[in-house]
Amino acid sequence: MSLLKATVLDFLQLALLIFGIMMIFYVPYSIVVFIEQFISKSNSSSYLLRSFAGDGAHLIVFVTPIVYLISFAFITHRRIKKKSGIDDLIKSTLVALFVPIVLFIIVAGITYI
């Protein structure tokens, strides 16, 4: 039974890793598209606002993959060290997936205030 449980956990970790790799490319792209659409629909013609929003979007594009890689490395190291179960793996993965969203909210808030 323990071999089956270990196989299922390894399969779920692999599935989460593949999902995270897909999100590495999808989340920054969708954030940049959202910021560009918001700026293009904005009535503000401030060049400083537009350039700062663009720099914030590019910063998110470069930071997000690093956050994902560090998060998955931490998840794997923690699982190997503590031999933790699926609950800890899911919690850590959800935290890793929501970090770029929090970064986006912070950058968007700073940009548009």
N, CA, C and O atoms as a DFTB+ gen file, in Angstrom:
452 C
 N C O
     1  1       0.818      -1.205       0.000
     2  2       0.000       0.000       0.000
     3  2       0.863       1.272       0.000
     4  3       0.494       2.280      -0.602
     5  1       2.006       1.212       0.676
     6  2       2.851       2.395       0.722
     7  2       3.478       2.699      -0.646
     8  3       3.732       3.858      -0.973
     9  1       3.722       1.653      -1.436
    10  2       4.250       1.873      -2.778
    11  2       3.220       2.584      -3.651
    12  3       3.571       3.464      -4.436
    13  1       1.960       2.206      -3.517
    14  2       0.884       2.869      -4.262
    15  2       0.755       4.327      -3.837
    16  3       0.600       5.216      -4.674
    17  1       0.822       4.566      -2.524
    18  2       0.721       5.940      -2.021
    19  2       1.894       6.783      -2.529
    20  3       1.697       7.925      -2.945
    21  1       3.098       6.236      -2.500
    22  2       4.269       6.967      -2.985
    23  2       4.160       7.246      -4.480
    24  3       4.542       8.323      -4.939
    25  1       3.643       6.287      -5.239
    26  2       3.469       6.481      -6.676
    27  2       2.453       7.581      -6.962
    28  3       2.665       8.415      -7.842
    29  1       1.353       7.580      -6.220
    30  2       0.328       8.609      -6.401
    31  2       0.885       9.984      -6.045
    32  3       0.643      10.959      -6.757
    33  1       1.635      10.060      -4.935
    34  2       2.229      11.344      -4.547
    35  2       3.227      11.833      -5.588
    36  3       3.261      13.022      -5.904
    37  1       4.038      10.927      -6.121
    38  2       4.983      11.321      -7.164
    39  2       4.265      11.777      -8.426
    40  3       4.686      12.739      -9.067
    41  1       3.190      11.096      -8.782
    42  2       2.418      11.496      -9.956
    43  2       1.794      12.874      -9.743
    44  3       1.812      13.710     -10.647
    45  1       1.240      13.115      -8.549
    46  2       0.643      14.418      -8.271
    47  2       1.696      15.523      -8.253
    48  3       1.441      16.635      -8.716
    49  1       2.870      15.220      -7.721
    50  2       3.928      16.219      -7.732
    51  2       4.358      16.536      -9.162
    52  3       4.610      17.694      -9.493
    53  1       4.443      15.516     -10.006
    54  2       4.784      15.736     -11.405
    55  2       3.703      16.554     -12.113
    56  3       4.012      17.445     -12.904
    57  1       2.433      16.248     -11.824
    58  2       1.336      17.009     -12.429
    59  2       1.374      18.463     -11.974
    60  3       1.165      19.368     -12.783
    61  1       1.636      18.699     -10.694
    62  2       1.731      20.069     -10.197
    63  2       2.932      20.788     -10.793
    64  3       2.864      21.986     -11.069
    65  1       4.029      20.069     -10.995
    66  2       5.199      20.674     -11.617
    67  2       4.914      21.077     -13.061
    68  3       5.307      22.160     -13.493
    69  1       4.235      20.214     -13.803
    70  2       3.862      20.547     -15.181
    71  2       2.909      21.731     -15.207
    72  3       3.043      22.620     -16.047
    73  1       1.941      21.746     -14.285
    74  2       1.014      22.868     -14.188
    75  2       1.762      24.163     -13.867
    76  3       1.464      25.215     -14.433
    77  1       2.730      24.081     -12.962
    78  2       3.520      25.256     -12.616
    79  2       4.346      25.760     -13.784
    80  3       4.483      26.968     -13.979
    81  1       4.899      24.835     -14.562
    82  2       5.679      25.244     -15.739
    83  2       4.772      25.935     -16.758
    84  3       5.163      26.926     -17.375
    85  1       3.552      25.404     -16.932
    86  2       2.613      26.064     -17.846
    87  2       2.245      27.454     -17.322
    88  3       2.117      28.399     -18.101
    89  1       2.076      27.577     -16.020
    90  2       1.718      28.865     -15.440
    91  2       2.871      29.861     -15.531
    92  3       2.642      31.070     -15.568
    93  1       4.107      29.363     -15.568
    94  2       5.256      30.266     -15.724
    95  2       5.100      31.089     -16.998
    96  3       5.453      32.267     -17.026
    97  1       4.577      30.476     -18.039
    98  2       4.420      31.191     -19.301
    99  2       3.082      31.903     -19.414
   100  3       2.983      32.917     -20.104
   101  1       2.050      31.391     -18.750
   102  2       0.714      31.959     -18.928
   103  2       0.480      33.183     -18.042
   104  3      -0.046      34.193     -18.510
   105  1       0.863      33.101     -16.780
   106  2       0.558      34.193     -15.846
   107  2       1.231      35.500     -16.247
   108  3       0.543      36.518     -16.323
   109  1       2.540      35.530     -16.509
   110  2       3.138      36.814     -16.907
   111  2       2.544      37.363     -18.200
   112  3       2.331      38.569     -18.323
   113  1       2.276      36.486     -19.159
   114  2       1.696      36.945     -20.420
   115  2       0.327      37.585     -20.186
   116  3       0.037      38.651     -20.729
   117  1      -0.509      36.938     -19.381
   118  2      -1.846      37.478     -19.148
   119  2      -1.778      38.781     -18.358
   120  3      -2.588      39.682     -18.578
   121  1      -0.817      38.887     -17.439
   122  2      -0.667      40.132     -16.677
   123  2      -0.237      41.267     -17.595
   124  3      -0.773      42.372     -17.512
   125  1       0.723      41.002     -18.465
   126  2       1.193      42.046     -19.385
   127  2       0.075      42.470     -20.325
   128  3      -0.099      43.661     -20.582
   129  1      -0.681      41.514     -20.840
   130  2      -1.792      41.854     -21.735
   131  2      -2.835      42.686     -20.997
   132  3      -3.364      43.649     -21.553
   133  1      -3.135      42.326     -19.756
   134  2      -4.105      43.080     -18.969
   135  2      -3.638      44.515     -18.743
   136  3      -4.414      45.457     -18.897
   137  1      -2.360      44.677     -18.376
   138  2      -1.843      46.028     -18.131
   139  2      -1.848      46.846     -19.417
   140  3      -2.218      48.020     -19.402
   141  1      -1.444      46.241     -20.526
   142  2      -1.441      46.976     -21.794
   143  2      -2.852      47.374     -22.211
   144  3      -3.052      48.484     -22.703
   145  1      -3.830      46.500     -22.027
   146  2      -5.209      46.841     -22.372
   147  2      -5.744      47.929     -21.458
   148  3      -6.457      48.825     -21.909
   149  1      -5.406      47.856     -20.181
   150  2      -5.878      48.868     -19.241
   151  2      -5.299      50.233     -19.564
   152  3      -5.995      51.246     -19.494
   153  1      -3.997      50.256     -19.924
   154  2      -3.368      51.535     -20.257
   155  2      -3.918      52.086     -21.568
   156  3      -4.120      53.294     -21.696
   157  1      -4.160      51.212     -22.543
   158  2      -4.661      51.703     -23.831
   159  2      -6.082      52.251     -23.703
   160  3      -6.465      53.140     -24.463
   161  1      -6.874      51.733     -22.749
   162  2      -8.235      52.234     -22.555
   163  2      -8.277      53.420     -21.596
   164  3      -9.309      54.075     -21.455
   165  1      -7.161      53.689     -20.944
   166  2      -7.118      54.770     -19.966
   167  2      -7.133      56.123     -20.679
   168  3      -6.586      56.272     -21.772
   169  1      -7.768      57.100     -20.042
   170  2      -7.819      58.449     -20.611
   171  2      -6.563      59.248     -20.267
   172  3      -6.341      60.332     -20.808
   173  1      -5.754      58.715     -19.376
   174  2      -4.549      59.423     -18.973
   175  2      -3.519      59.373     -20.090
   176  3      -3.254      58.317     -20.663
   177  1      -2.950      60.517     -20.387
   178  2      -1.934      60.553     -21.443
   179  2      -0.544      60.751     -20.848
   180  3       0.384      61.168     -21.541
   181  1      -0.410      60.451     -19.573
   182  2       0.869      60.651     -18.904
   183  2       1.884      59.621     -19.375
   184  3       1.671      58.417     -19.237
   185  1       2.978      60.099     -19.926
   186  2       4.024      59.184     -20.404
   187  2       4.690      58.471     -19.236
   188  3       5.062      57.303     -19.351
   189  1       4.842      59.167     -18.111
   190  2       5.476      58.564     -16.939
   191  2       4.651      57.390     -16.424
   192  3       5.198      56.346     -16.067
   193  1       3.326      57.567     -16.386
   194  2       2.446      56.494     -15.924
   195  2       2.556      55.279     -16.829
   196  3       2.657      54.148     -16.354
   197  1       2.536      55.516     -18.130
   198  2       2.616      54.393     -19.069
   199  2       3.960      53.674     -18.999
   200  3       4.007      52.444     -19.035
   201  1       5.050      54.429     -18.900
   202  2       6.359      53.785     -18.851
   203  2       6.542      53.028     -17.546
   204  3       7.144      51.954     -17.534
   205  1       6.025      53.578     -16.433
   206  2       6.162      52.882     -15.151
   207  2       5.330      51.612     -15.133
   208  3       5.765      50.595     -14.594
   209  1       4.138      51.657     -15.717
   210  2       3.301      50.458     -15.783
   211  2       3.967      49.398     -16.658
   212  3       3.930      48.211     -16.331
   213  1       4.571      49.815     -17.759
   214  2       5.279      48.868     -18.609
   215  2       6.463      48.244     -17.893
   216  3       6.715      47.045     -18.018
   217  1       7.212      49.087     -17.121
   218  2       8.341      48.543     -16.363
   219  2       7.861      47.576     -15.295
   220  3       8.511      46.561     -15.041
   221  1       6.724      47.878     -14.661
   222  2       6.168      46.970     -13.661
   223  2       5.765      45.646     -14.279
   224  3       5.973      44.589     -13.682
   225  1       5.188      45.695     -15.477
   226  2       4.790      44.463     -16.156
   227  2       6.013      43.632     -16.525
   228  3       6.001      42.410     -16.377
   229  1       7.064      44.283     -17.001
   230  2       8.278      43.544     -17.345
   231  2       8.941      42.975     -16.098
   232  3       9.510      41.884     -16.138
   233  1       8.871      43.708     -14.990
   234  2       9.422      43.200     -13.736
   235  2       8.696      41.923     -13.314
   236  3       9.329      40.961     -12.879
   237  1       7.369      41.914     -13.443
   238  2       6.597      40.727     -13.092
   239  2       6.975      39.566     -14.007
   240  3       7.071      38.426     -13.553
   241  1       7.189      39.844     -15.285
   242  2       7.560      38.788     -16.228
   243  2       8.882      38.142     -15.823
   244  3       9.041      36.928     -15.959
   245  1       9.825      38.929     -15.331
   246  2      11.114      38.360     -14.943
   247  2      11.088      37.738     -13.553
   248  3      11.819      36.782     -13.296
   249  1      10.257      38.262     -12.651
   250  2      10.232      37.765     -11.276
   251  2       9.423      36.478     -11.163
   252  3       9.791      35.590     -10.395
   253  1       8.328      36.360     -11.913
   254  2       7.423      35.215     -11.770
   255  2       8.109      33.866     -11.987
   256  3       7.932      32.977     -11.154
   257  1       8.885      33.660     -13.062
   258  2       9.544      32.352     -13.205
   259  2      10.502      32.032     -12.066
   260  3      10.621      30.877     -11.657
   261  1      11.185      33.053     -11.552
   262  2      12.099      32.833     -10.434
   263  2      11.332      32.404      -9.195
   264  3      11.764      31.510      -8.467
   265  1      10.181      33.051      -8.957
   266  2       9.349      32.684      -7.805
   267  2       8.858      31.247      -7.942
   268  3       8.890      30.487      -6.974
   269  1       8.407      30.870      -9.132
   270  2       7.926      29.501      -9.336
   271  2       9.042      28.477      -9.131
   272  3       8.838      27.460      -8.468
   273  1      10.215      28.741      -9.694
   274  2      11.313      27.779      -9.564
   275  2      11.755      27.631      -8.108
   276  3      12.011      26.520      -7.643
   277  1      11.842      28.747      -7.394
   278  2      12.217      28.674      -5.977
   279  2      11.154      27.941      -5.184
   280  3      11.475      27.138      -4.308
   281  1       9.885      28.210      -5.483
   282  2       8.793      27.568      -4.754
   283  2       8.788      26.060      -4.966
   284  3       8.640      25.300      -4.009
   285  1       8.948      25.621      -6.212
   286  2       8.944      24.181      -6.464
   287  2      10.196      23.506      -5.918
   288  3      10.141      22.356      -5.482
   289  1      11.328      24.216      -5.939
   290  2      12.528      23.643      -5.320
   291  2      12.325      23.508      -3.812
   292  3      12.735      22.513      -3.215
   293  1      11.695      24.506      -3.199
   294  2      11.418      24.447      -1.762
   295  2      10.442      23.326      -1.430
   296  3      10.616      22.616      -0.439
   297  1       9.410      23.167      -2.267
   298  2       8.433      22.094      -2.046
   299  2       9.122      20.733      -2.108
   300  3       8.905      19.881      -1.247
   301  1       9.946      20.536      -3.120
   302  2      10.616      19.245      -3.282
   303  2      11.590      18.987      -2.134
   304  3      11.637      17.880      -1.598
   305  1      12.363      19.999      -1.756
   306  2      13.318      19.836      -0.668
   307  2      12.602      19.544       0.651
   308  3      13.043      18.703       1.434
   309  1      11.507      20.238       0.882
   310  2      10.756      20.039       2.120
   311  2      10.125      18.647       2.163
   312  3      10.078      18.005       3.212
   313  1       9.647      18.196       1.015
   314  2       9.024      16.871       0.968
   315  2      10.062      15.776       1.192
   316  3       9.798      14.790       1.879
   317  1      11.228      15.955       0.615
   318  2      12.281      14.955       0.804
   319  2      12.776      14.972       2.254
   320  3      13.008      13.920       2.850
   321  1      12.935      16.178       2.812
   322  2      13.488      16.295       4.163
   323  2      12.518      15.772       5.220
   324  3      12.911      14.999       6.094
   325  1      11.257      16.189       5.144
   326  2      10.289      15.818       6.166
   327  2       9.415      14.640       5.784
   328  3       8.657      14.125       6.606
   329  1       9.523      14.214       4.528
   330  2       8.661      13.164       3.996
   331  2       7.188      13.506       4.261
   332  3       6.404      12.684       4.735
   333  1       6.856      14.751       3.933
   334  2       5.496      15.230       4.186
   335  2       4.536      14.676       3.149
   336  3       4.944      14.206       2.087
   337  1       3.279      14.738       3.471
   338  2       2.240      14.176       2.624
   339  2       1.718      15.158       1.606
   340  3       2.321      16.198       1.344
   341  1       0.587      14.805       1.041
   342  2      -0.009      15.585      -0.043
   343  2      -0.586      16.910       0.456
   344  3      -0.633      17.880      -0.299
   345  1      -1.026      16.967       1.713
   346  2      -1.599      18.215       2.228
   347  2      -0.568      19.332       2.221
   348  3      -0.865      20.452       1.803
   349  1       0.635      19.036       2.678
   350  2       1.691      20.035       2.700
   351  2       2.095      20.428       1.281
   352  3       2.394      21.591       1.012
   353  1       2.100      19.455       0.384
   354  2       2.446      19.726      -1.011
   355  2       1.418      20.657      -1.661
   356  3       1.786      21.582      -2.385
   357  1       0.148      20.414      -1.404
   358  2      -0.905      21.249      -1.984
   359  2      -0.848      22.658      -1.402
   360  3      -0.973      23.632      -2.144
   361  1      -0.662      22.786      -0.091
   362  2      -0.591      24.111       0.527
   363  2       0.577      24.914      -0.030
   364  3       0.420      26.088      -0.365
   365  1       1.733      24.296      -0.130
   366  2       2.909      24.997      -0.656
   367  2       2.717      25.394      -2.111
   368  3       3.138      26.476      -2.520
   369  1       2.085      24.530      -2.893
   370  2       1.858      24.830      -4.302
   371  2       0.865      25.979      -4.468
   372  3       1.056      26.839      -5.328
   373  1      -0.187      26.001      -3.658
   374  2      -1.144      27.108      -3.733
   375  2      -0.486      28.426      -3.371
   376  3      -0.759      29.449      -4.000
   377  1       0.379      28.413      -2.364
   378  2       1.119      29.623      -2.024
   379  2       1.986      30.056      -3.197
   380  3       2.046      31.241      -3.526
   381  1       2.656      29.099      -3.827
   382  2       3.522      29.422      -4.966
   383  2       2.726      29.980      -6.138
   384  3       3.228      30.833      -6.870
   385  1       1.497      29.517      -6.328
   386  2       0.697      30.004      -7.445
   387  2       0.106      31.387      -7.180
   388  3      -0.150      32.138      -8.121
   389  1      -0.114      31.734      -5.905
   390  2      -0.721      33.026      -5.608
   391  2       0.285      34.152      -5.416
   392  3      -0.113      35.315      -5.364
   393  1       1.579      33.846      -5.310
   394  2       2.586      34.890      -5.142
   395  2       2.618      35.858      -6.334
   396  3       2.659      37.068      -6.109
   397  1       2.601      35.384      -7.597
   398  2       2.581      36.335      -8.716
   399  2       1.325      37.202      -8.754
   400  3       1.380      38.349      -9.197
   401  1       0.194      36.668      -8.293
   402  2      -1.026      37.474      -8.247
   403  2      -0.860      38.610      -7.237
   404  3      -1.284      39.737      -7.494
   405  1      -0.249      38.318      -6.097
   406  2       0.005      39.354      -5.097
   407  2       0.989      40.386      -5.643
   408  3       0.813      41.585      -5.428
   409  1       2.025      39.926      -6.350
   410  2       2.956      40.863      -6.974
   411  2       2.250      41.769      -7.974
   412  3       2.528      42.967      -8.042
   413  1       1.342      41.196      -8.745
   414  2       0.594      41.986      -9.720
   415  2      -0.244      43.053      -9.026
   416  3      -0.280      44.198      -9.475
   417  1      -0.913      42.692      -7.942
   418  2      -1.751      43.655      -7.221
   419  2      -0.890      44.784      -6.656
   420  3      -1.284      45.949      -6.702
   421  1       0.275      44.442      -6.128
   422  2       1.158      45.472      -5.569
   423  2       1.651      46.420      -6.663
   424  3       1.596      47.640      -6.503
   425  1       2.134      45.857      -7.775
   426  2       2.653      46.699      -8.861
   427  2       1.536      47.532      -9.487
   428  3       1.734      48.709      -9.791
   429  1       0.362      46.925      -9.680
   430  2      -0.758      47.682     -10.252
   431  2      -1.208      48.782      -9.303
   432  3      -1.545      49.881      -9.743
   433  1      -1.217      48.497      -8.006
   434  2      -1.602      49.520      -7.030
   435  2      -0.629      50.674      -7.002
   436  3      -1.042      51.833      -6.947
   437  1       0.670      50.375      -7.037
   438  2       1.676      51.438      -7.051
   439  2       1.592      52.230      -8.349
   440  3       1.762      53.450      -8.355
   441  1       1.332      51.534      -9.442
   442  2       1.307      52.187     -10.756
   443  2       0.147      53.162     -10.885
   444  3       0.315      54.261     -11.412
   445  1      -1.016      52.771     -10.414
   446  2      -2.204      53.566     -10.703
   447  2      -2.643      54.471      -9.560
   448  3      -3.712      55.076      -9.636
   449  1      -1.839      54.577      -8.499
   450  2      -2.186      55.517      -7.415
   451  2      -1.612      56.875      -7.743
   452  3      -1.780      57.819      -6.971
